[in-house]
Amino acid sequence: MSLNDYYRISLMALVIVMLCSCTKSGSQGPLTVVSYGGGAYQQSHKTAFCEPFAQSTGIQVNSVVWNADYGKLKAMVESGNVSWDVVDVTAAEYARGRRESLFAKLSERPREDEFLPNSIADDGVANVYWGTVLAFNRSAFPSKQPKSWADFWNVKEFPGARALYDDPRGNLEFALLADGVSREQLYPLDVERAFRKLDEVKPQIRVWWTDGTQPVQLLLNNSVAVSSAWSGRIYASPQAQSDISYTFNGAGLELDYWVIPRGSQNVAAASRFIAFSSQPETMARQAELVGYGPVNVQALSHVSEKAKSQLPTFKANWDVSFVINSEWWALNEERIKTRWLSWKGK
């Protein structure tokens, strides 16, 4: 072997080692960040997290949307064909995904002393509390207005078409609240009782909405008089704030988590993105944009008083709401969703 051949083979070996090292540690992007829902919520991700991160690091960030279809995420991981790097999942999906080892371990984590207790783990970081509220068009009820889920079910005193999110999670709880169950006694859910109560209002449901922008538009154009809605979508729309009222009484609050799907080729950069997005100033920016409660408690010092009063975590709102039990749903969601589809089709 000549000296030139030796150097050429050595150089090739060095390149292979470097490529293997990069694959193991995670490349530097571009990152694909997945938002639970589009519209104002996705835009808050872009404005508060994705664009500033890209400017700060030089790493390109692509923002896409999903509807929290757990089966899709699981199939992606199990097939080994992972095209997502950071995913915004519900607390129930996070609990289930941990049990099924769907998430990669973070290579970098935010500061735990700034967060609510038990918000940070090796494979996920809590992001925001968001709320599903009872909302209505003010013009539909000029005198007496609905104030509870019992009123939502009361079509005699509060007439008009209704809309609900096309998912059993939350709706079963609302049905039980309408049937007289207290917030403190909701879990474990009485599924049979909830579906019996849902039978009562089903004929009034004009739309089963699937995207957070839908209930806002349905209420604004008077297609329905009352609907469940994500509070942040009303908060983020000046027209909605003018024409739509909503109440946190009986609102279902949920916690979302940032996770990295196992098999992502960008674990290091994805972890860096999550840590960046968990800083007080960035989380406060999102709260100002979309009105959801940041889990980083230091963020609240950067949020205006006007915005604070509309956050799900604001004390007056928190005290009349309930937190959806993610552990119960993690154990039961697949079974209940199958029943939900069957019930809707009857």
Summary of the structure (lengths in Angstrom):
residues: 346
radius of gyration: 22.7
end to end distance: 78.0
largest distance: 94.5
contacts: 1164
relative contact order: 0.19
helix: 51%
strand: 21%
